[in-house]
Amino acid sequence: MSNLTDLPRLSAATIAALPISVRRPTYDREAVTPGIVHLGIGAFCRAHLGVYTDEVLATGVKDWGIVGVDLLALDMRAALKPQDCLYTKLERIAGEDRLQVIGSFLDILTTIDQETEVLALMCRPDIRIITITVTEKGYCQDAATGTLDETHPAIRADLENPRTPKTVPGLLTEAIRRRREQGVPAFTVLSCDNLAQNGVTARRIVTRFAELVDPDLGGFVAATIAFPCTMVDRITPATRDAERDAVKAGLGLVDAWPVVTEPFRQWVIEDNFPTGRPAWEKAGAILTDDVHPFETMKLRCLNGAHSLLAYLSVLLGIETVAEAMADPHLPRVIRRLWDEDLIATVPPVPGTDVTAYTHDLEGRFVNPEIRHLTIQISSDGSQKLGPRWLEAAGEILAEGGCPKVIPLGVAAWALFLLRSDGNGRTWGVADPIAERLTAIAAANAHSAAALVDGLLAVREIFPEGVAANPAFHAAVVARVEAIRRFGARGAIEAFLAE
């Protein structure tokens, strides 16, 4: 941890001392009241939701401040409460750092020791939107069916004690129940997580949880609560001490937890807010009736390329996306992923040329100032492969074709699950079903065909139409065999020579 004692701390009392080059809130934060509760405060929401909302507050609006809720730890509250919840956004691009202090978060709570306060806050009439960034895992869904995983230990615990919930479905359901009981109008639930049809997913999960608590309450959720879909896009790696030091040098103050991000940002929002919303379009958000084309483009083209880079890079020993883009072969692999597999599967996107979008992605990926770790991107593959690769693969297969590059990605993922390159280099696998997947991989490591058979049988990941397709199966086996025979580098070179 960088030394936090040699300079004053960023706070409302010290913000006036900032250099004139540093942007800071131009509005009276004392006059702002909360209208949003955000569940799952982390780096991404502070680089995205927090920034968009800060810019709306700068227009003179006073009733859309945010209260963040940490669901897993105490460290965010410990870092930002002494700073009056102010934090720095550090935008990095080659040769330039841009600093902006964000003031849209008014308070930070945690369910670990403030559960009563969190639920009371969620029931206040002035709270009209609950936003969420909890990753795929936070929805507690059954990966095979997309419905609530009713066997999940945390869900079972919440169903046994629904008045003192710990999970996101439980918190939302109990807050909705209390508001209904108190005669307080319902809020809108806005998922900002990077998953397909995030609003539809949130609706399905929360409605089912509510039905299990009380069938009548489930009907109320289905009939009353709006769950707009969104597409969010901004590359936001974890903050390191190097970024803390850069912020300290730029501010002349200490920020215990700044957020580092790229200049690019995009937010596409389904305009369905019965309870009202901030005018996020004034900050550049796109309000639309249909988010689906935008999210398909982003999940497949950006995140799909990220996942391919990640699994191949781990096998090659490459640590970051920028380093992968400096590799002599990997940029050509993702170019082929886009051109041969993915672009044709993206529906028309209003105002966007998808091929041009992928060329812009190349420019974003090469940014050396954004240290986006490939091992971080490799996490939770069981929940990411579907929307990033396999849905597109299914569409190609249904039309009588076979994807050309996706099988290479699946092969790299399969070998990634072995947690070793066979030459002494090892890594961890972070996934909700990591124990199961790594056991399958280890038990079938003797044969490429057995390895592929074992993993393609996992229906939570691979739909029948993909797993049972002989051409797809053969393509994945061939790529596993190539990596085994020639190493990841040799297999990639052979692939590019085809």
C-alpha positions as CSV (number, residue, x, y, z in Angstrom):
1,M,0.0,0.0,0.0
2,S,1.3,3.4,-0.9
3,N,2.1,5.7,2.0
4,L,-1.0,7.6,2.9
5,T,0.4,9.7,5.7
6,D,2.8,12.2,4.0
7,L,0.1,14.5,2.5
8,P,-3.4,15.6,3.6
9,R,-6.3,13.4,2.6
10,L,-8.7,14.3,-0.2
11,S,-11.9,15.5,1.5
12,A,-14.5,18.3,1.4
13,A,-12.2,20.3,3.6
14,T,-9.1,20.0,1.3
15,I,-10.7,20.0,-2.2
16,A,-10.1,23.7,-2.5
17,A,-6.4,23.1,-2.5
18,L,-6.5,21.0,-5.7
19,P,-4.5,22.3,-8.7
20,I,-6.6,24.2,-11.2
21,S,-6.0,21.5,-13.8
22,V,-7.9,19.0,-11.8
23,R,-11.7,18.9,-12.5
24,R,-13.8,18.8,-9.4
25,P,-17.5,19.1,-8.5
26,T,-18.9,22.5,-9.4
27,Y,-22.1,21.9,-7.5
28,D,-23.0,22.2,-3.8
29,R,-22.7,18.7,-2.5
30,E,-24.3,19.8,0.8
31,A,-27.5,20.5,-1.2
32,V,-27.6,17.2,-3.0
33,T,-29.9,14.4,-1.6
34,P,-29.8,10.8,-2.5
35,G,-32.1,9.3,-5.2
36,I,-30.1,6.2,-6.0
37,V,-28.8,3.3,-3.9
38,H,-26.1,1.4,-5.6
39,L,-25.5,-2.3,-4.6
40,G,-22.0,-3.5,-5.2
41,I,-19.8,-0.5,-5.1
42,G,-16.5,-1.2,-6.8
43,A,-14.2,0.2,-9.5
44,F,-16.5,0.0,-12.5
45,C,-19.5,1.7,-11.0
46,R,-17.3,4.6,-9.8
47,A,-15.8,5.0,-13.2
48,H,-19.1,4.8,-15.0
49,L,-22.4,5.4,-13.1
50,G,-20.6,7.7,-10.7
51,V,-19.1,9.8,-13.5
52,Y,-22.3,10.1,-15.5
53,T,-24.3,11.1,-12.5
54,D,-21.7,13.6,-11.3
55,E,-22.0,15.3,-14.7
56,V,-25.8,15.4,-14.3
57,L,-25.5,16.9,-10.9
58,A,-23.3,19.6,-12.4
59,T,-26.3,20.8,-14.4
60,G,-28.0,21.9,-11.2
61,V,-30.1,18.8,-10.3
62,K,-30.1,18.2,-6.6
63,D,-32.1,15.0,-5.9
64,W,-30.1,12.3,-7.7
65,G,-27.1,11.7,-5.4
66,I,-25.9,8.1,-4.9
67,V,-25.4,6.1,-1.7
68,G,-23.1,3.1,-2.3
69,V,-23.5,-0.2,-0.6
70,D,-20.6,-2.7,-0.3
71,L,-22.0,-6.2,0.0
72,L,-18.7,-8.1,0.6
73,A,-16.2,-6.1,2.5
74,L,-15.5,-3.1,4.7
75,D,-12.5,-1.7,2.8
76,M,-14.3,0.6,0.4
77,R,-16.1,2.3,3.2
78,A,-12.9,2.5,5.2
79,A,-11.1,4.1,2.3
80,L,-13.7,6.7,1.1
81,K,-15.7,7.7,4.2
82,P,-12.8,9.8,5.6
83,Q,-12.7,11.5,2.2
84,D,-16.4,12.5,2.4
85,C,-16.9,9.8,-0.3
86,L,-14.9,11.9,-2.8
87,Y,-12.6,10.0,-5.1
88,T,-10.5,10.5,-8.1
89,K,-11.1,9.2,-11.6
90,L,-7.7,8.8,-13.3
91,E,-8.1,8.5,-17.1
92,R,-5.0,7.1,-18.7
93,I,-3.8,7.1,-22.3
94,A,-0.3,7.1,-23.6
95,G,1.6,10.1,-22.3
96,E,-1.3,11.7,-20.6
97,D,-3.1,11.5,-17.2
98,R,-6.5,13.2,-16.7
99,L,-7.7,13.7,-13.2
100,Q,-11.2,14.4,-12.0
101,V,-12.6,14.3,-8.5
102,I,-16.1,12.8,-8.5
103,G,-18.7,13.9,-5.9
104,S,-21.9,12.0,-6.8
105,F,-21.5,9.4,-4.0
106,L,-22.9,10.9,-0.8
107,D,-22.4,8.0,1.6
108,I,-21.1,4.4,1.7
109,L,-22.7,1.7,3.7
110,T,-22.0,-2.0,4.0
111,T,-24.4,-4.9,4.7
112,I,-21.8,-6.6,6.8
113,D,-22.6,-4.4,9.8
114,Q,-25.2,-1.9,8.6
115,E,-27.9,-4.2,7.2
116,T,-30.7,-2.4,9.1
117,E,-29.5,1.0,7.8
118,V,-29.3,-0.3,4.2
119,L,-32.8,-1.7,4.2
120,A,-34.2,1.5,5.8
121,L,-32.5,3.6,3.1
122,M,-33.8,1.4,0.3
123,C,-37.3,2.0,1.6
124,R,-37.1,5.8,1.7
125,P,-39.6,7.5,-0.7
126,D,-36.8,9.7,-2.2
127,I,-34.9,6.6,-3.3
128,R,-36.3,5.9,-6.8
129,I,-33.6,3.8,-8.4
130,I,-31.6,0.8,-7.1
131,T,-28.6,0.3,-9.4
132,I,-26.5,-2.9,-9.3
133,T,-23.0,-4.0,-10.2
134,V,-22.4,-7.4,-8.6
135,T,-21.1,-9.5,-11.6
136,E,-22.7,-12.6,-12.9
137,K,-22.2,-14.4,-9.6
138,G,-24.3,-11.8,-7.6
139,Y,-27.5,-12.9,-9.3
140,C,-27.3,-16.4,-7.9
141,Q,-28.7,-17.9,-11.1
142,D,-28.6,-21.4,-12.3
143,A,-26.2,-21.2,-15.3
144,A,-28.0,-24.1,-17.1
145,T,-31.5,-22.6,-16.9
146,G,-31.0,-18.9,-16.3
147,T,-33.4,-19.1,-13.4
148,L,-32.8,-18.5,-9.7
149,D,-30.5,-21.2,-8.2
150,E,-32.7,-22.3,-5.4
151,T,-30.1,-24.6,-4.1
152,H,-27.5,-21.9,-3.7
153,P,-26.5,-21.8,0.0
154,A,-26.9,-18.0,0.3
155,I,-30.3,-18.1,-1.4
156,R,-31.5,-20.9,0.9
157,A,-30.3,-18.9,3.9
158,D,-32.2,-15.8,2.7
159,L,-35.4,-17.9,2.0
160,E,-35.2,-19.2,5.6
161,N,-34.7,-15.7,6.9
162,P,-36.2,-13.3,4.3
163,R,-36.4,-10.3,6.7
164,T,-32.7,-10.3,7.2
165,P,-31.3,-11.0,3.7
166,K,-27.7,-11.1,2.5
167,T,-28.0,-11.6,-1.2
168,V,-29.0,-9.1,-3.9
169,P,-32.3,-10.9,-4.7
170,G,-33.1,-11.1,-1.0
171,L,-32.3,-7.4,-0.4
172,L,-34.4,-6.2,-3.3
173,T,-37.3,-8.4,-2.4
174,E,-37.4,-7.4,1.3
175,A,-37.1,-3.7,0.3
176,I,-40.0,-4.1,-2.2
177,R,-42.0,-5.9,0.5
178,R,-41.4,-3.2,3.1
179,R,-42.2,-0.3,0.6
180,R,-45.4,-2.0,-0.4
181,E,-46.4,-2.5,3.3
182,Q,-45.6,1.1,4.0
183,G,-47.4,2.5,1.0
184,V,-44.2,3.8,-0.6
185,P,-44.1,3.7,-4.4
186,A,-41.9,1.1,-6.0
187,F,-38.4,1.8,-7.1
188,T,-36.8,0.9,-10.5
189,V,-34.0,-1.7,-10.5
190,L,-31.2,-0.9,-13.0
191,S,-28.6,-3.5,-13.5
192,C,-25.3,-2.1,-14.8
193,D,-23.6,-5.5,-15.0
194,N,-21.9,-6.8,-18.0
195,L,-24.2,-9.6,-19.0
196,A,-26.7,-10.1,-21.7
197,Q,-30.3,-8.8,-21.1
198,N,-29.2,-7.8,-17.6
199,G,-32.6,-6.2,-16.8
200,V,-34.5,-9.3,-17.9
201,T,-32.1,-11.4,-15.8
202,A,-32.6,-9.3,-12.8
203,R,-36.4,-9.3,-13.2
204,R,-36.5,-13.1,-13.6
205,I,-34.3,-13.7,-10.5
206,V,-36.0,-11.2,-8.2
207,T,-39.5,-12.2,-9.2
208,R,-38.8,-15.9,-8.6
209,F,-37.2,-15.1,-5.2
210,A,-40.2,-13.0,-4.2
211,E,-42.6,-15.8,-5.3
212,L,-40.8,-18.2,-3.0
213,V,-41.2,-15.8,-0.1
214,D,-44.8,-15.0,-0.9
215,P,-46.6,-15.8,-4.2
216,D,-48.6,-12.6,-4.0
217,L,-45.4,-10.6,-3.5
218,G,-44.0,-12.3,-6.6
219,G,-47.0,-11.2,-8.6
220,F,-46.5,-7.6,-7.3
221,V,-42.9,-7.6,-8.4
222,A,-43.8,-8.9,-11.9
223,A,-46.6,-6.3,-12.3
224,T,-45.0,-3.3,-10.7
225,I,-41.2,-3.2,-10.7
226,A,-39.4,-1.9,-13.8
227,F,-36.1,-3.6,-14.7
228,P,-34.6,-1.7,-17.7
229,C,-31.8,-3.3,-19.6
230,T,-28.5,-1.5,-20.1
231,M,-25.2,-1.9,-22.0
232,V,-22.2,-0.6,-20.2
233,D,-18.7,-0.1,-21.6
234,R,-15.6,1.2,-20.0
235,I,-12.4,-0.7,-19.4
236,T,-11.6,-0.3,-15.7
237,P,-8.8,-2.4,-14.3
238,A,-8.0,-2.8,-10.6
239,T,-6.3,0.1,-8.9
240,R,-2.7,-0.5,-7.9
241,D,-0.3,1.5,-5.7
242,A,1.3,2.9,-8.9
243,E,-2.0,4.6,-9.7
244,R,-2.5,5.8,-6.1
245,D,1.0,7.4,-6.4
246,A,0.2,9.1,-9.7
247,V,-3.0,10.5,-8.2
248,K,-1.2,11.7,-5.2
249,A,1.3,13.5,-7.3
250,G,-1.4,15.1,-9.5
251,L,-3.6,16.2,-6.6
252,G,-1.1,17.1,-4.0
253,L,-3.5,15.1,-1.7
254,V,-3.9,11.4,-0.9
255,D,-6.8,9.5,-2.3
256,A,-6.9,6.0,-0.7
257,W,-8.9,4.4,-3.5
258,P,-8.9,6.3,-6.9
259,V,-10.3,4.5,-9.9
260,V,-8.3,4.2,-13.1
261,T,-10.0,3.9,-16.5
262,E,-9.7,4.6,-20.2
263,P,-11.1,7.8,-21.8
264,F,-13.7,5.9,-23.8
265,R,-17.1,5.3,-22.2
266,Q,-20.5,4.2,-23.4
267,W,-23.9,3.7,-21.7
268,V,-27.0,2.6,-23.5
269,I,-30.1,2.5,-21.4
270,E,-33.6,1.2,-22.0
271,D,-35.8,4.2,-21.2
272,N,-38.2,2.6,-18.8
273,F,-38.2,4.5,-15.5
274,P,-41.7,4.9,-14.1
275,T,-40.2,6.4,-10.9
276,G,-38.2,9.0,-12.9
277,R,-34.4,9.1,-13.6
278,P,-31.5,11.5,-13.9
279,A,-31.1,13.1,-17.3
280,W,-28.1,10.8,-18.0
281,E,-28.4,11.7,-21.7
282,K,-27.0,15.1,-20.8
283,A,-23.8,13.3,-19.9
284,G,-23.7,11.3,-23.1
285,A,-25.8,8.2,-22.3
286,I,-27.9,6.8,-25.1
287,L,-31.6,6.3,-24.2
288,T,-33.4,3.8,-26.4
289,D,-36.3,1.4,-26.6
290,D,-34.0,-1.6,-27.5
291,V,-30.6,-2.2,-25.9
292,H,-30.1,-5.7,-27.4
293,P,-28.2,-4.8,-30.6
294,F,-25.7,-2.6,-28.6
295,E,-25.2,-5.3,-25.9
296,T,-24.7,-8.0,-28.5
297,M,-22.1,-6.0,-30.2
298,K,-20.2,-5.2,-27.0
299,L,-20.4,-8.7,-25.4
300,R,-19.3,-10.5,-28.5
301,C,-16.8,-8.0,-30.1
302,L,-15.2,-6.4,-27.0
303,N,-15.7,-9.1,-24.3
304,G,-15.4,-12.0,-26.7
305,A,-12.0,-10.7,-27.9
306,H,-10.9,-10.0,-24.4
307,S,-11.7,-13.6,-23.4
308,L,-9.8,-15.0,-26.4
309,L,-6.8,-12.8,-25.6
310,A,-7.0,-13.8,-21.9
311,Y,-7.0,-17.6,-22.3
312,L,-4.3,-17.6,-25.0
313,S,-2.2,-15.0,-23.0
314,V,-2.3,-17.1,-19.8
315,L,-1.0,-20.1,-21.8
316,L,1.7,-17.9,-23.3
317,G,2.6,-16.2,-20.0
318,I,1.4,-12.7,-21.1
319,E,0.1,-10.6,-18.2
320,T,-1.9,-7.7,-19.7
321,V,-4.1,-6.9,-22.7
322,A,-1.8,-4.2,-23.9
323,E,1.1,-6.7,-23.8
324,A,-1.0,-9.2,-25.7
325,M,-1.7,-6.5,-28.4
326,A,2.1,-6.0,-28.7
327,D,2.5,-9.7,-29.4
328,P,3.3,-10.5,-33.1
329,H,0.4,-13.0,-33.4
330,L,-2.4,-12.3,-31.0
331,P,-3.8,-9.1,-32.7
332,R,-4.2,-11.1,-35.9
333,V,-6.0,-13.8,-34.0
334,I,-8.6,-11.4,-32.6
335,R,-8.9,-9.7,-36.0
336,R,-9.9,-13.1,-37.5
337,L,-12.3,-13.7,-34.6
338,W,-14.1,-10.5,-35.5
339,D,-14.0,-10.9,-39.2
340,E,-14.6,-14.6,-39.6
341,D,-16.9,-15.4,-36.6
342,L,-18.5,-12.5,-34.8
343,I,-19.3,-9.4,-36.9
344,A,-21.8,-11.2,-39.1
345,T,-23.7,-12.4,-36.0
346,V,-24.3,-8.9,-34.6
347,P,-27.7,-7.5,-35.5
348,P,-27.8,-4.0,-37.0
349,V,-26.8,-1.4,-34.4
350,P,-28.3,2.1,-34.8
351,G,-25.7,4.6,-35.8
352,T,-22.8,2.2,-35.6
353,D,-20.7,0.4,-38.1
354,V,-19.7,-2.8,-36.3
355,T,-16.5,-3.4,-38.3
356,A,-15.4,0.2,-37.5
357,Y,-16.3,-0.5,-33.9
358,T,-13.9,-3.4,-33.8
359,H,-11.1,-1.3,-35.3
360,D,-11.7,1.2,-32.5
361,L,-11.4,-1.7,-30.0
362,E,-7.9,-2.4,-31.3
363,G,-7.0,1.2,-30.4
364,R,-8.5,0.8,-26.9
365,F,-6.8,-2.6,-26.3
366,V,-3.3,-1.3,-27.1
367,N,-3.4,1.5,-24.4
368,P,-0.3,0.6,-22.3
369,E,-1.5,2.8,-19.5
370,I,-4.5,0.5,-18.8
371,R,-3.0,-2.5,-17.0
372,H,-5.9,-4.9,-17.6
373,L,-4.7,-8.3,-16.4
374,T,-5.4,-11.3,-18.5
375,I,-5.8,-13.6,-15.5
376,Q,-8.5,-11.2,-14.2
377,I,-10.4,-11.4,-17.5
378,S,-10.1,-15.2,-17.5
379,S,-12.3,-15.5,-14.3
380,D,-15.8,-16.8,-14.4
381,G,-15.5,-18.4,-17.8
382,S,-18.5,-20.7,-17.1
383,Q,-20.7,-17.7,-17.1
384,K,-19.0,-15.7,-19.8
385,L,-18.4,-18.1,-22.6
386,G,-22.1,-18.3,-23.6
387,P,-22.8,-14.6,-24.4
388,R,-19.2,-14.0,-25.6
389,W,-18.7,-17.0,-27.9
390,L,-21.2,-19.8,-27.8
391,E,-24.4,-17.9,-28.7
392,A,-22.6,-16.7,-31.9
393,A,-21.3,-20.2,-32.5
394,G,-24.8,-21.6,-32.2
395,E,-26.1,-19.2,-34.8
396,I,-23.3,-20.1,-37.2
397,L,-23.8,-23.8,-36.7
398,A,-27.6,-23.4,-37.1
399,E,-27.0,-21.9,-40.6
400,G,-24.8,-24.9,-41.6
401,G,-21.4,-23.3,-41.0
402,C,-18.8,-23.8,-38.3
403,P,-17.0,-21.0,-36.5
404,K,-13.3,-20.7,-37.4
405,V,-11.8,-19.0,-34.4
406,I,-14.1,-19.7,-31.5
407,P,-12.9,-23.4,-31.3
408,L,-9.4,-22.1,-30.7
409,G,-10.7,-20.0,-27.8
410,V,-12.6,-23.0,-26.3
411,A,-9.5,-25.1,-26.6
412,A,-7.4,-22.5,-24.8
413,W,-10.0,-22.3,-22.1
414,A,-10.0,-26.1,-21.7
415,L,-6.3,-26.2,-21.3
416,F,-6.4,-23.2,-19.0
417,L,-8.5,-25.3,-16.6
418,L,-5.5,-27.6,-16.1
419,R,-3.9,-24.7,-14.2
420,S,-0.4,-25.4,-15.6
421,D,1.5,-25.2,-18.8
422,G,3.3,-28.5,-18.1
423,N,6.6,-26.7,-17.7
424,G,6.4,-25.5,-14.1
425,R,4.3,-22.4,-14.7
426,T,0.9,-22.5,-12.8
427,W,-2.1,-20.2,-12.3
428,G,-5.4,-20.3,-10.4
429,V,-8.9,-20.7,-11.8
430,A,-11.5,-18.4,-10.4
431,D,-15.0,-19.6,-11.4
432,P,-18.3,-20.4,-9.6
433,I,-17.9,-24.0,-10.6
434,A,-14.1,-24.1,-10.7
435,E,-13.8,-27.2,-8.6
436,R,-16.1,-29.1,-10.9
437,L,-14.4,-27.8,-14.1
438,T,-10.8,-28.4,-13.0
439,A,-11.8,-31.9,-11.8
440,I,-13.2,-32.7,-15.2
441,A,-10.1,-31.3,-16.9
442,A,-7.7,-33.2,-14.6
443,A,-9.6,-36.5,-15.1
444,N,-9.5,-36.2,-18.9
445,A,-6.1,-34.6,-19.4
446,H,-4.7,-37.8,-21.0
447,S,-6.6,-37.2,-24.2
448,A,-7.7,-34.2,-26.2
449,A,-10.9,-35.9,-27.2
450,A,-11.7,-36.9,-23.6
451,L,-11.0,-33.4,-22.4
452,V,-13.3,-31.9,-24.9
453,D,-16.0,-34.5,-24.3
454,G,-15.9,-33.9,-20.6
455,L,-16.2,-30.1,-20.8
456,L,-18.7,-29.9,-23.7
457,A,-21.0,-32.1,-21.6
458,V,-21.3,-29.3,-19.0
459,R,-24.8,-28.0,-20.0
460,E,-24.5,-24.9,-17.8
461,I,-22.0,-23.7,-20.4
462,F,-22.5,-25.5,-23.7
463,P,-26.0,-25.8,-25.2
464,E,-26.9,-29.0,-26.9
465,G,-26.9,-27.5,-30.3
466,V,-23.2,-26.5,-29.9
467,A,-21.9,-29.4,-27.9
468,A,-23.4,-32.1,-30.0
469,N,-22.4,-30.6,-33.3
470,P,-19.7,-32.9,-34.9
471,A,-17.9,-30.2,-36.8
472,F,-17.6,-28.0,-33.7
473,H,-16.5,-30.9,-31.5
474,A,-13.9,-31.9,-34.1
475,A,-12.6,-28.3,-34.5
476,V,-12.1,-27.9,-30.7
477,V,-10.4,-31.3,-30.4
478,A,-8.0,-30.3,-33.3
479,R,-7.1,-27.1,-31.6
480,V,-6.4,-28.8,-28.2
481,E,-4.3,-31.3,-30.0
482,A,-2.3,-28.6,-31.8
483,I,-1.7,-26.7,-28.6
484,R,-0.6,-29.9,-26.9
485,R,1.7,-30.8,-29.8
486,F,3.2,-27.5,-30.7
487,G,2.6,-25.4,-27.6
488,A,0.4,-22.3,-27.6
489,R,2.8,-20.3,-29.7
490,G,3.2,-23.0,-32.3
491,A,-0.5,-23.7,-32.5
492,I,-1.3,-20.0,-33.0
493,E,1.3,-19.7,-35.7
494,A,-0.2,-22.8,-37.5
495,F,-3.7,-21.4,-37.1
496,L,-2.7,-18.1,-38.7
497,A,-1.0,-19.9,-41.6
498,E,-4.3,-21.6,-42.5
